[in-house]
Amino acid sequence: MFVVLLVVQAAVVMHAANIAHHVAAQGAMSAARHGSSPEEALVAISTAATAVGARLAAPPFITSTADDVTVRVWVALPRAVPMFAEQISREVSVPRERYIVYNDR
């Protein structure tokens, strides 16, 4: 029985890692758009997490420079086996969208 629970928990962890990556990517892509703000990234993160049924374990961490945007999210994990982690995090970096005036193209 323990082996079955172990396999189920491993599958839950792998699925949560994919969900965390998706949620972070949605936030990063939203924040990287030209004229976008970190608040728009927070809305995109919340929307993506709600859409896939994920529960964020901590507030997302958003950093941006002139060249790129990085978003880190923590997703809570349901636990079937006590020795596994309670949350998983993923970080996604996306280059900022650059607006080039038509005459400069």
C-alpha positions in Angstrom: 0.0 0.0 0.0 2.9 2.4 0.8 4.4 1.9 -2.6 1.1 2.8 -4.3 0.8 6.0 -2.2 4.4 6.8 -3.0 3.7 6.4 -6.8 0.6 8.6 -6.5 2.5 11.3 -4.5 5.3 11.3 -7.1 2.7 11.8 -9.9 1.1 14.6 -7.9 4.5 16.3 -7.5 5.2 16.1 -11.2 1.8 17.4 -12.1 2.1 20.3 -9.7 5.5 21.2 -11.2 3.9 21.4 -14.6 1.1 23.6 -13.2 3.6 25.9 -11.4 5.6 26.3 -14.6 2.4 27.1 -16.6 1.2 29.7 -14.0 4.6 31.4 -13.8 4.9 31.5 -17.6 1.5 33.1 -17.9 2.5 35.8 -15.4 5.9 36.4 -17.0 4.4 36.7 -20.5 1.8 39.1 -19.3 4.4 41.3 -17.5 6.7 41.2 -20.5 4.2 42.8 -22.9 5.0 46.4 -24.0 3.4 48.9 -21.6 2.4 46.2 -19.1 2.8 46.3 -15.3 3.4 43.9 -12.4 -0.2 44.2 -11.4 -1.2 42.7 -14.8 1.1 39.8 -14.1 -0.5 39.2 -10.8 -3.9 39.1 -12.4 -2.6 36.7 -15.1 -1.1 34.5 -12.4 -4.3 34.4 -10.4 -6.4 33.7 -13.5 -4.1 30.8 -14.6 -4.0 29.3 -11.1 -7.8 29.4 -10.8 -8.2 28.0 -14.3 -6.1 24.9 -13.5 -7.4 24.5 -9.9 -4.0 25.3 -8.3 -3.6 26.9 -4.9 -0.7 29.3 -4.5 1.3 28.6 -1.3 2.9 32.0 -1.3 2.6 35.3 -3.1 4.3 35.3 -6.5 7.7 37.0 -6.8 8.1 39.3 -9.8 11.3 41.0 -10.8 11.9 42.9 -14.0 14.8 44.6 -15.7 15.0 46.6 -18.9 15.7 43.3 -20.8 13.5 40.6 -19.1 10.9 39.7 -16.6 11.2 36.8 -14.1 8.3 35.3 -12.2 8.5 32.7 -9.4 5.4 31.0 -8.0 4.9 28.5 -5.2 2.1 26.0 -5.6 0.7 24.0 -2.7 0.8 20.2 -2.9 -1.8 17.8 -1.5 0.2 15.1 0.4 -0.5 11.4 0.5 2.9 10.6 1.9 4.2 12.8 4.8 7.9 12.9 3.7 7.2 14.8 0.5 7.3 18.6 0.3 4.2 20.7 0.9 4.9 23.1 -2.0 6.8 23.3 -5.2 8.1 26.4 -7.0 9.0 27.2 -10.5 10.7 30.3 -12.0 10.2 31.6 -15.6 12.2 34.4 -17.3 10.8 36.0 -20.5 12.5 38.7 -22.6 10.6 42.0 -22.5 8.7 42.9 -25.6 10.3 45.8 -27.5 8.3 48.3 -29.4 10.1 49.6 -32.5 8.6 52.6 -34.3 7.7 51.8 -37.8 10.2 54.2 -39.3 13.0 52.5 -37.4 12.3 49.0 -38.7 
